[in-house]
Amino acid sequence: MAFLVRSFPFLLAAGVAALSSAVRAAPAAAMPEARHLLDAAFQAFLDHQGRWAYTETFYSIAADGKRGPKTVVRFDPSLPFAQQRVLIERNGQPPTEKDLKEWEERQQQYARTQEKRLEKEGQVLVGQEEFQIQIYGEKVTPLIAEAVVVSENETSVTFAIPLRKAGGADQPRYQKHALTARVSKTLHQFEQAELRQLELMRVAAGKYFDGVSSIDFGSPDPRFPTVQVTTRNEVTNKPLFGGPFRSRNVRERSDHRHVTPYEERFGVKIGPVRTIEF
């Protein structure tokens, strides 16, 4: 899986029951008061989405807790499209000539795709309806206006946010995962987001269940809103042959730098990354 931000449909009966109880227990009078926190956090996130250069490190975690070899990529949206992603390390080793050649070919394809998008879209303003979450290749829209409070303490409020399949208001609700987000009361910014699988999911020959993905937000530069710094994904996979196993992956972003997106020099005012992958 990737707020690549880029999900699981698992039978979490106890978790769903607890979430439903929390939603029912949330006092209606508190909702208008708390809603502005989520609205402010989401708008701040949108305003700066796609404006961060960072180094992303990806690794898996084995059953014994040991980290697997790292893959490291530097991303900088201020550079021309073909130069925005630079492969620094692959599977714990410096990239080979073959790795770099394949990587360059993929970046050239990415650049062509982005250039065609610019020609087609022109000026695009991204708002709440356009923002999407990508879950196992399926895009959904978070319905911020319908969020409800599920818990609250002295420092933060946690919201349950309904999801709808992307493509417009006539699309059906997305019920395979449940999304929650925690917002700071003082900063009015995101602290964490979590996506839990509610149904069994089949991918290729495997069955995936008990999935949970979480994004931790941090403040690499206090002049700007919080940004995602760590994404953790866990899911149990039951392959066609063999027993089930728990898959754990981590993506860490560091060395953040706030930048002006490359495409804005063409008069395009957008949030370049419209889709966050869990």
N, C-alpha and C positions, 0 to 999 in steps of 0.2 A: 504494500500500500504506500501510496505516497500522497487547512486552514488552512504529489506526486504522490501541493500539498498534499497537494496534491494532495474495503470495509467488509465488514463481515456480517453475514446474516445468521446469527447463532441463537440457540435456544437458551437465553439467559433469563429463565422464568423468575428467579429470585431477584435478579437485578432489575428487571422490568417492573416487577411488583413494587420494589422499593422506590423506583423512580416515579411510578404512578402515584404512590402514596404521598411522596414528597410534593408532587404537583398539586394534588388535591389539598394538601395541608397548607400550601402557600396562601397567606391572607390576601384576599383580593384588594384590600385597601393599600397594600404595600406595592402593588404592581405599578401604578402610574408614577409613584415616587422612585422606584428602582429602575424603571425602563430607560430613563434618560442615561443611566450609567452604561447600559449595553449599547444604546444608540451612539453615545459619544465614543466608546471604545471602538466600535465597528467603523465609524466614519474616520477616526484617526488612523486605523489600520489601513483602510482603503486609500486615504490621502497619501500614504507613504509606501504602499505596496508597489514593488518593482523599482524602488529607489535605493536599494541597498546592494553594495558589493560585499561579498563575503567569501570565506573559504569553507567548503562543506566537506566533512569527513564522514564516510559511511563505513560501518562495520557490523558484523553479526556477533551474537553472543551464544556460545555453546551451552549445552545442558549443565556443564560443570561451572559455568560462570566465566569461562575464559573468553577473551575477545578474539575474534578472527582477524585476519589481515585487513588493513585499511585501504580504502580507495579515497583519494583526495582530489577535489576539483576546485579551482578558483573561478568564481562567477562575478562578472562586472558588467552591469547593464548599460554603463556609459560608453562602452566600446562598440565598434561596428559589430553587427550580428555574428559574423563568422569568427570573431575574436573574443566573444563574451565568455566562453567556457574553455578553460585551460586545464588539461589533465596533468596533475602533478605526480600522483602516485596511483598505482593500480595493483590491488591485492598485495599490498605491503612492499612493492618493488617499484623502482623508477620505471616509467613506461618504456617499452621497447620501440624500435623504429616502426615495427608493424602496428603496435598499439597507437602510436602517434599518427600514422597514416590513416588508419581506420577512423580515429577520432576526428582528424581534419575533414575527412569525407562527410562524416555525420554533421559537423559544424557548418560545412558548406550547404548541405541540404537544409539545415535549420535556417540559415541565412536566406536562402531562396524562399522558404515558406514564409518567413517574417516579412520579407520585401513584398511578396504578393498580398499578404494581409494588409500592409500599409496602403497599397494601391487600391485595394477593395474598400477599406473602411474609411479612409480619410480621417476626419476628426471624430474621435469617439470619447464620450464621457462615460466613465464607469461608475455606476451607482449600485445600490443594494441588489436590485433585480438582476443585474448583469453578472454579479459575482457568483462564482461556483466553487464547489468542492468536488474533486475527482476521487472516486472510490473504486478501485479495481477497474479503471477505465470507464466507469459510469459517472456522468456529471449530474450533480444535484444542486439546488439552490436553497440556501438557508433562509427561512422565513423569520427574519429578525422581528418584524412587527407582531408576531404571534408568540414570541418567547414568554415563558413563565418562570417565576422564581422557584427554585427547588431547595435552596439552602442559603443561609446568610449568617455571617458572624460580624465581629466588630470591624474587620478590615476589608471584607470582600463579600460579593454576592454571586451566587452560581445560578445560571439560567439553563433551562432546557429549551433547545431551539428546534422547532419542527423543520422537516426537510421536504422538498418537492422536487420531482424530476425536472431537470433543466428543459427549457424550451417554451416557457410561457405559463401564464396563470391557469391555463386549461389543463396542464399536465397533472397526473395523479400524485398523491403524496408518496414519499419514499419511506418505506417502513423497515428496511433491512438493517438500518443502523440508528442509534440514538446519539444525538450530539448535545453536549453540555459545554458551557464556557464560564470561566470564573473571571470576574472583573474587580479591579481594585477600587475601593470607595474613595480613596484620596486622589489617585492619579486618573481615574476614569479610563483605564487602559486594561488590556487583557493580561492575565497572569497565566492562565492555562486553558486549553481546550481538549476535550476528550470525545472520542468516537467509539461506541461499543456496538458490536455485532449482535443482532437480534435473531437471525435466522441462519440455518445451515446454508453454506454456499459451495457450489461446485465450480472448480476451475481446472480445466483440462481433465486429467484423470484423478484429481485429488478432491477431497472434501475438507472444507475449512470451517472451523467453529471456535467459539470462545475468544473471538478476536477483540482486541482493544488497542487503540492508537491514541497517543497523547502528544500534545505540543506544549512545551514550556516556553514562555516568553521572557525576555530579558531586556535590559536597557543599556546597550553598548554606548549610547550617546544620549545623555539626559536632555538634550535640546529637542529630541524627537520622541514619538511614542514608542512603546515597547515593540519588539520584533521577535519572531520565532528564533530560538537558539538551539533547542533540542527537540527532536521528534523520535518517539519510541513506538515501535510496532511489535505486537505479539499476537500470534495466532496458532492454533493447533491444526496440524495438517494430517489427514488420514489418507495416504496414497492408495492406489489400487492394489499394490503389493506391499506387504510389510505393515508394521504397527504404527500408531499415531506418534507424532513428535511435535514438540513445541518450537516454533520458529521465533527468534527474537532479533530484531534489527534496530540500529540506532543511527540517526543522522545528526551530526553536530555542526553548527555554524559558528564561526569565529572570525576575528579580524574584520568586523563590520566597518563599512565606510559609506556614509550617505552621499549619493551621487545623483546627477541629472541623467535620466534615460536617454540613450542615443537617439531614439526616434523623435524625441521632442524637438530636435533641431530641424525637423521637417514640418513643424507646425502642428504636430499631432499631440493633443493633450489627453493623455490616458493614464490609467494605472496599468502598465504594461503586462503585469502578471495577473490576469483575471481569474485564474484558477489556482487554488491552493490544493496541494495533494497530500493526503494523509498517508 
